[in-house]
């Protein structure tokens, strides 16, 4: 079972900025500037997919079409999506850091859905377009119901290969007489690409949350996880990436 619309791996947000890491593999000759970041934010919020694609890469057809279609997909799921972009500290290797946040809402079958997502990217730039990017962290949350249920997600952004780490999700308010159900599963590459929600097996969460110890893979890369919590006052769908590296 899953709540719709599923946040996916930030769905089109990642495709727009972090998911197309092969756009420009050439070395960067300039860092991101505040002016360019503002221009990109304005393009994202304009609803003009071609304006966004022009700033992310200069253009051939296949990648550009894919970018535009994913941007349209996200705006269809959350029509009033609003992006907020800012520069973070430079990486040790000279790459710029881009902080991305997006909020949006939608309604379906009499239910309202509210998206909050964030992402940190290490990026190259030629000064006028974004080039190669690496996703350093990302998380997306979709709330549905009477109100946004307060939930804490205690998961590291980065772990070492082979490391065991805790993945804890808990309600911030006492359950009292409420019954909480939920589930956690790893997302496959196909699910990440399509943005489709996984088939989650749900169970009663008498302890008020999910507490799991996970084994990181022995190769660098990432793991992405899907969480679903069901409460009498609403649901919470979460997508979270954990980066896996050889050394911190």
N, C-alpha and C positions, 0 to 999 in steps of 0.2 A: 504494500500500500504506500502511496505517496501523495503529498499535497500538490496541487497545481495552482499557478504555474511554478514548476521547479526552478530554483535559482541557477542550477547547473554550475559550471566552473566560471561563474560570473558571466556565463553565456557570451553574448556579443561584446561585453566589456573586454574580456580577455582577447577575443578575436580582433577587436579594434586596436588594442595596444600591445598585449603580451602574447597572444596566441599565434601571431604571424611572425615568429622569430626569424624566418628565412627571407624576410622582405629584402633587406640589404645586408649582405654579409661583409661588405667592404669596410675597412677601418674608418672610424669617425675622425673628422678634422676639426670639429667644433663641439662645444658643450651646449646643452639646452640653455635657453635664456628665458627670463621671466616673460618677455614679450611673446616669444613663440608659444610658451605654455598657455598664456592667456588666449592667444589666437586659436589654439587647438581646443581649449575649453569652449570658446564661443562657437566653434564649428560643431562640436558635439551637441551643444544645446540648441543649435539652429534647426536640427532635424534634416539637414541637407547632407545625405550620405556621400555625395560626390565631393563636397568640400572637405569632409573628414578624410576620405581616401587620398585626396591630393596632398594633405599635410603628412600623412603617415608614409606614403611612398609616391614616387613621381610618376608612376604608372603603367605597367602593361596590364592587359585585359584580364587575365585569369585571376591573379591575386586581387586586383581591384574589384572585380565582380564579387568575389567571395567576401571581401571586406564589407562592401555595400549591402549584400544580402544579410549578413549577420547583424549589421547595424539596424536594418529594417526589422529584423526578427525581434530584437530587444525592444524596439520602440512599439512594436505590435503587442508584445507581452505587457509592457509597462509604458503606456502612451505618454505619460507626463515625466518621463525620466529626466533627471537633471544631474549633470556631471560637475564635479569640483576637482580641479587639478592644482598641484603645487609642487615646487621643487624641494627635494630633500637634500641631505648632505651628499657630496660626491663620494663615489666608491674609491678604494685604495688604488684601483687600476685606472682611474681617471674617468670612468663612466659617470654620467649624471644619474641621479635618482629621481624618479617621478612618482609622486603620491597621487592616487586616483580614488575618488569616492563617487558613488552614484546612488541616488534615491529615486524611487518611482512607486507608482501604485496602479492597480487595475481592479476590475471586478469581473466575476464570472459566475454564472448560475446563482446569483444572489449573494455571493460571497465577495468580500474585499480582500485584496492582497497588497502588502506593503513591503517593498524591497529596500534593503540597505546593504551596500557592498563596498568593499575597500580593497585596494591592491597597491603593492609597492613594486616598481619596476626599475631595473638597472638598464639604461638605454644608451645607445650611441646616436649621434646626430651629425648631419652635415651643416647644421645651422638653419636649414629651412624645412627639413623633413625629419621624421623619426626613422632611424635605421634599425639595426639588430637590437633585440630586447631580451631580457631575462626576467622572469617572474620571481621575485624574492619572497613575496608573501601575498596571500589573498584569502578573502573570506566573504561570503554572501549569506544573507539571512532574509527569509521571507516570512512575515507574520500574517496570520489570518484570524479573524474572530473579533470579539468585542473590543479587545485592546491588545497592545503589544506586550505580551507576557515577558517579564524580565528574566533573561537566561544568561548565565555565565559559561563561557567556553574557555577552558584552561588547557591549551594545547601549545607546544612549542612551534615557532615558525620554522626552525631549522634543527635538524638532528644529524648525527653521524651515521654513516653506513653501518648496518648491523646493530645499531643501538636500540634498546628497549625504552619506550617512552609512554607516558600516561596521556590518555585522551579522555578528559572529564567534561561532561556537560551537565549542569544542574540548574534547577529552578531557584531563583533568588528569594522567592516567597514560600512560606510554609504551605504544605499541601492541605492541612487540616483534614476535611472530609473528602477532598477532591481525589479522583483517581487519575494518575498519570501513566501514559503508555508511550513507548518510543522504540527506536531502533537505530542502529549504526551499521553502515556498510561501506566498503571501499568502492570508489567509482572506477569503471573501466575506461580505457582510452576512447572507446566508441561512445560511451555515455557523456564523456567530457566534450567530445567533438559535436555531438548532436544536441546537447543540452537537455536530453530526455531524462526524466527521473527514474531512479532504480526501483526495483520491486523489493521494498523493505519488509522484513519480518518484524512485527511489533510484539512487545511483551510488556507486562506490567512493571513499572519502575517504582517499587515501594520505597526505595531509598531517596526518591526525589530527583533522580537524574541517571546519567549513564557514566560508568566508571570502567575504563578498559585500558589494559596495557597492551601496546602494539610493538611488534618487531619490525624495525626499519629494514628495507632491502639492503643487500650487500653491494649494490651498485649505485652510484650517484644518480640523482634524478628527483623524483617527487612522488608522494602519495597524496591522493585526493579522497576525501571522506564525505559521506552524506549522512546527515542526522535528521530524524523526524521525531518531534514530540507532539503528542496529542493530549490536550487538557480540556476540561469542560468549557473553558472560556475561550479556547482558540487553539491554533496549531502554530508550530514553528518549524520551518524547513531551513537547514543550514548546509552549506557547502564550504569545506575548508581544505586548503592545500598545506602539506608539510613538505618542506624542501629537504632533500637528503644529499649530504655532501661528504667528501673524504676527510675534510678537516674544517674546523670552525675558525 
